[in-house]
Amino acid sequence: MDKKILGIDWGTSNRRAYLIDEHGACLAEHEDGQGMLAVGGRERFGAALAGLLATMEIGPEVPVIMSGMVGSASGWQEVPYLDSAVPLQRLPAHLVAVADADWAGRCRIVPGYCYRSGAAVDVMRGEETQLLGAVALGHRDGWLVLPGTHSKWVLLRDGLIQSLSTYMTGELFAMLSAGGTLSSMMGGDASDAEGYAIGLSQAGRDEPLSNTLFRVRAGVVSRSAPPAQAPAVVSGLLIGAEFSAAARALKQAGAGGAARITVIGSPALAARYALAAAHFGLQCEVLDPHRVYCAAISQFINQA
């Protein structure tokens, strides 16, 4: 009988669970809004997990691997970061058992990574599992981009993290939409192609982001630009600022020819990053995050 394992990507706002067999095939999946914030405290994670297992009809014989904010200081149990000198392939050997007596023999948490370069420090928690999946699918070298609330740009060399940079792109967009001088203009369609292209173009000029963002407001109040286009322009500015900074480092580290990135993200978000890549002269391949995550969880099955 094939081994099975339940992988849970337990984030801040959302929770995604996948029942995986030893070949990496997904047998069942579930997604809900029971992220770390909704659970409401460390002592309630056990009950939240029990509810998920009951909903998915997962028996006690199936081990559970959890990644993401569940292992943060505000999660179920804080798990120390691994140093980036530890290869991704070694992640299965560094799983941490949940200390809760009711779950200790069954549940393990994937540690995140800490990257240091001189005085600069960066971290990831949750993205390392996606990176392991990419490595398992043969993407052991090159630049991988994981867009989202905190977008990660990671350079891999034979499955080892050589560089890590995080950009608060998604969080900044949410903050600008929720409050401040631009918020009243952010109710339009952020996917507007023309507005997005305008934002990317302005970001490519390497002008200060605080200035270009204010010019979105100036364009609207002076009636020089349509209000409905503002969210897409802001999106282009933020993603473009990310690319403008990252593309320089990427090209400097390239080995000639057009620089390449591999994006792991939802179809809508990955499409936006692919457009930005083309604007900045980068070749882009997109990996399905579902397939990548399943490939990652299958790597843990013999350690669970």
C-alpha positions as CSV (number, residue, x, y, z in Angstrom):
1,M,0.0,0.0,0.0
2,D,1.3,3.4,-0.9
3,K,2.4,5.7,1.8
4,K,0.4,8.9,2.3
5,I,1.3,12.2,3.9
6,L,-0.7,15.4,4.6
7,G,1.1,18.6,3.8
8,I,-0.3,21.9,5.2
9,D,0.8,25.3,4.0
10,W,-0.3,27.2,7.1
11,G,0.0,30.9,6.4
12,T,-1.0,34.1,8.1
13,S,-4.5,34.4,6.6
14,N,-5.1,31.1,4.7
15,R,-4.5,27.4,5.2
16,R,-4.0,24.9,2.3
17,A,-3.8,21.2,2.8
18,Y,-2.9,18.4,0.4
19,L,-3.0,14.7,0.8
20,I,0.0,13.4,-1.1
21,D,1.1,9.8,-2.0
22,E,4.7,8.8,-2.2
23,H,4.8,9.5,-6.0
24,G,3.8,13.1,-5.4
25,A,0.2,12.7,-6.7
26,C,-2.4,14.8,-4.9
27,L,-5.2,12.6,-3.6
28,A,-7.3,15.3,-1.9
29,E,-7.0,19.0,-1.1
30,H,-8.6,21.6,1.1
31,E,-8.3,25.4,1.4
32,D,-9.9,27.7,4.0
33,G,-9.4,31.0,5.9
34,Q,-8.1,29.3,9.1
35,G,-4.7,30.9,8.9
36,M,-2.6,31.8,11.9
37,L,-4.6,35.0,12.7
38,A,-7.9,33.2,12.6
39,V,-6.8,30.4,14.9
40,G,-6.5,32.9,17.7
41,G,-3.6,31.7,19.8
42,R,-1.0,29.0,20.2
43,E,-3.1,26.8,22.4
44,R,-5.8,26.5,19.7
45,F,-3.7,25.1,16.9
46,G,-4.3,21.5,18.0
47,A,-8.1,22.0,17.8
48,A,-7.8,23.8,14.4
49,L,-5.7,20.8,13.1
50,A,-8.2,18.3,14.4
51,G,-11.0,20.1,12.7
52,L,-9.1,20.1,9.4
53,L,-8.4,16.4,9.6
54,A,-12.1,15.6,10.3
55,T,-13.2,17.8,7.4
56,M,-10.8,15.9,5.0
57,E,-11.5,12.5,6.7
58,I,-7.8,11.9,7.3
59,G,-7.1,9.0,9.6
60,P,-4.6,8.9,12.5
61,E,-2.1,6.8,10.4
62,V,-1.3,9.7,8.1
63,P,1.6,11.9,9.2
64,V,1.3,15.7,8.9
65,I,4.0,18.1,7.6
66,M,3.3,21.8,8.2
67,S,5.1,24.8,6.7
68,G,4.7,28.5,6.8
69,M,3.7,30.8,9.7
70,V,2.7,27.9,11.9
71,G,6.4,27.7,12.8
72,S,6.8,31.4,13.5
73,A,7.0,33.1,16.9
74,S,3.2,33.8,16.6
75,G,2.4,30.3,15.3
76,W,1.9,26.9,17.0
77,Q,5.5,26.5,17.8
78,E,8.5,28.7,16.9
79,V,11.0,26.7,14.9
80,P,14.5,28.2,14.4
81,Y,15.6,29.2,11.0
82,L,18.1,27.1,9.1
83,D,21.3,28.8,7.9
84,S,21.3,29.2,4.1
85,A,24.4,27.0,4.0
86,V,22.1,24.0,4.5
87,P,21.1,22.6,1.0
88,L,17.4,22.5,0.3
89,Q,17.6,18.7,-0.3
90,R,18.5,18.4,3.4
91,L,15.3,20.0,4.6
92,P,13.6,16.6,5.3
93,A,16.4,15.9,7.9
94,H,15.6,19.1,9.8
95,L,11.9,18.8,10.5
96,V,10.9,19.7,14.0
97,A,8.4,17.6,15.9
98,V,5.4,19.5,17.5
99,A,5.9,19.6,21.2
100,D,2.2,19.3,22.0
101,A,1.9,15.8,23.6
102,D,-1.2,15.0,21.6
103,W,0.5,15.6,18.3
104,A,4.3,15.1,18.9
105,G,4.5,11.7,17.3
106,R,2.6,12.6,14.2
107,C,3.2,16.3,13.3
108,R,6.4,18.0,12.2
109,I,7.1,21.6,11.1
110,V,9.4,22.6,8.3
111,P,12.0,25.3,9.4
112,G,12.5,28.5,7.4
113,Y,15.8,29.9,6.2
114,C,17.9,32.8,7.3
115,Y,20.3,34.3,4.7
116,R,23.2,36.6,5.7
117,S,25.5,38.6,3.4
118,G,27.7,40.9,5.4
119,A,25.5,43.0,7.6
120,A,22.4,42.3,5.5
121,V,19.9,39.6,6.7
122,D,16.9,38.2,5.0
123,V,14.5,35.3,6.0
124,M,11.8,33.1,4.5
125,R,9.2,30.9,6.2
126,G,7.1,28.8,3.9
127,E,8.8,29.6,0.6
128,E,11.6,27.1,1.4
129,T,9.0,24.3,0.9
130,Q,8.2,25.6,-2.6
131,L,11.9,25.9,-3.4
132,L,12.4,22.3,-2.4
133,G,9.6,21.3,-4.7
134,A,11.2,23.2,-7.6
135,V,14.5,21.4,-6.9
136,A,12.7,18.1,-6.9
137,L,11.2,19.0,-10.3
138,G,14.7,19.7,-11.7
139,H,15.1,23.4,-11.1
140,R,18.3,23.2,-9.1
141,D,20.0,26.3,-10.6
142,G,19.1,29.9,-11.4
143,W,16.8,32.6,-10.1
144,L,13.4,31.6,-8.7
145,V,10.8,34.3,-7.9
146,L,7.9,33.7,-5.5
147,P,5.6,36.7,-5.7
148,G,3.1,37.5,-3.0
149,T,2.7,39.7,0.1
150,H,6.5,39.5,0.5
151,S,8.0,38.5,-2.8
152,K,11.1,36.5,-2.7
153,W,14.0,36.4,-5.3
154,V,16.2,33.4,-4.7
155,L,19.4,32.4,-6.6
156,L,20.0,28.6,-6.4
157,R,23.2,26.8,-7.3
158,D,22.8,23.0,-7.2
159,G,20.0,23.3,-4.7
160,L,21.9,25.7,-2.4
161,I,20.6,29.2,-1.7
162,Q,23.2,31.7,-2.9
163,S,21.2,34.9,-2.6
164,L,17.8,35.9,-1.1
165,S,16.0,39.2,-1.4
166,T,12.5,40.0,-0.1
167,Y,10.3,42.8,-1.5
168,M,7.2,44.0,0.4
169,T,5.3,44.4,-2.8
170,G,2.0,42.9,-2.0
171,E,1.9,44.3,1.5
172,L,2.6,47.8,0.3
173,F,-0.2,47.5,-2.3
174,A,-2.6,46.4,0.4
175,M,-1.5,49.3,2.7
176,L,-1.8,51.9,0.0
177,S,-5.3,50.6,-0.8
178,A,-6.5,50.6,2.8
179,G,-5.4,54.0,3.9
180,G,-3.4,57.1,3.0
181,T,-3.6,59.6,0.2
182,L,-4.0,57.1,-2.6
183,S,-6.7,54.9,-1.0
184,S,-9.7,56.8,-2.4
185,M,-8.3,56.1,-5.9
186,M,-7.7,52.4,-5.5
187,G,-11.1,51.0,-6.2
188,G,-10.6,50.4,-9.9
189,D,-9.2,47.4,-11.7
190,A,-5.6,46.6,-10.8
191,S,-5.3,44.3,-13.8
192,D,-5.9,47.1,-16.4
193,A,-3.2,46.4,-19.0
194,E,-2.6,50.0,-20.0
195,G,-2.3,51.3,-16.4
196,Y,0.0,48.4,-15.5
197,A,2.3,49.1,-18.5
198,I,2.4,52.8,-17.5
199,G,3.5,51.8,-14.0
200,L,6.2,49.4,-15.3
201,S,7.5,52.0,-17.6
202,Q,7.8,54.7,-14.9
203,A,9.5,52.2,-12.5
204,G,12.0,51.4,-15.2
205,R,13.4,54.9,-15.0
206,D,14.8,54.3,-11.5
207,E,13.1,57.3,-10.1
208,P,12.3,57.4,-6.3
209,L,9.3,55.2,-5.6
210,S,7.8,57.7,-3.1
211,N,7.8,60.3,-5.9
212,T,6.3,58.1,-8.6
213,L,3.6,57.0,-6.3
214,F,2.6,60.5,-5.4
215,R,2.5,61.4,-9.1
216,V,-0.4,58.8,-9.4
217,R,-2.4,61.1,-7.2
218,A,-1.2,64.2,-8.9
219,G,-2.3,62.8,-12.3
220,V,-5.8,62.0,-11.0
221,V,-6.5,65.3,-9.1
222,S,-5.2,67.3,-12.1
223,R,-7.5,65.3,-14.4
224,S,-4.4,64.3,-16.4
225,A,-5.1,60.6,-15.8
226,P,-8.3,58.5,-15.3
227,P,-9.0,57.6,-11.7
228,A,-10.0,54.0,-12.6
229,Q,-6.5,53.4,-13.9
230,A,-4.8,54.3,-10.6
231,P,-4.7,50.8,-9.0
232,A,-3.1,49.3,-12.1
233,V,-0.5,52.1,-12.3
234,V,0.4,51.6,-8.6
235,S,0.7,47.8,-9.1
236,G,3.0,48.4,-12.1
237,L,5.1,50.8,-10.0
238,L,5.5,48.4,-7.1
239,I,6.2,45.3,-9.1
240,G,8.3,47.4,-11.5
241,A,10.4,48.7,-8.5
242,E,10.9,45.1,-7.4
243,F,12.1,44.1,-10.9
244,S,14.2,47.2,-11.4
245,A,16.2,46.4,-8.2
246,A,16.3,42.6,-8.7
247,A,17.1,42.7,-12.5
248,R,20.3,44.6,-11.9
249,A,21.6,41.9,-9.5
250,L,20.2,39.1,-11.8
251,K,22.0,40.4,-14.9
252,Q,25.3,41.0,-13.0
253,A,25.2,37.3,-11.8
254,G,24.2,36.0,-15.3
255,A,26.5,34.1,-17.5
256,G,25.8,36.0,-20.7
257,G,22.7,36.1,-22.9
258,A,19.2,37.0,-21.7
259,A,18.8,36.6,-18.0
260,R,16.1,34.1,-16.9
261,I,13.8,33.8,-14.0
262,T,11.4,31.0,-12.9
263,V,8.2,32.3,-11.2
264,I,6.2,30.1,-8.8
265,G,2.8,31.7,-8.3
266,S,-0.9,31.7,-9.0
267,P,-1.8,32.1,-12.7
268,A,-3.0,35.7,-12.3
269,L,0.0,36.9,-10.3
270,A,2.5,34.9,-12.4
271,A,1.1,36.4,-15.5
272,R,1.7,39.9,-14.1
273,Y,5.3,39.0,-13.3
274,A,5.8,37.5,-16.7
275,L,4.7,40.8,-18.2
276,A,7.1,42.7,-16.0
277,A,9.9,40.2,-16.9
278,A,9.4,40.9,-20.6
279,H,9.4,44.7,-19.9
280,F,12.7,44.4,-18.2
281,G,14.2,42.1,-20.8
282,L,14.2,38.9,-18.8
283,Q,13.1,35.4,-20.0
284,C,10.5,33.9,-17.8
285,E,9.2,30.4,-17.0
286,V,6.2,29.8,-14.8
287,L,5.7,26.9,-12.4
288,D,2.4,25.9,-11.0
289,P,2.5,26.3,-7.2
290,H,0.2,23.4,-6.6
291,R,2.5,21.0,-8.6
292,V,5.5,22.4,-6.9
293,Y,4.1,22.0,-3.4
294,C,3.0,18.5,-4.0
295,A,6.5,17.6,-5.3
296,A,8.0,19.1,-2.1
297,I,5.7,17.2,0.3
298,S,6.6,13.9,-1.4
299,Q,10.2,14.5,-0.4
300,F,9.2,14.4,3.3
301,I,7.3,11.1,3.2
302,N,10.2,8.9,4.3
303,Q,11.0,11.2,7.2
304,A,7.5,11.5,8.6
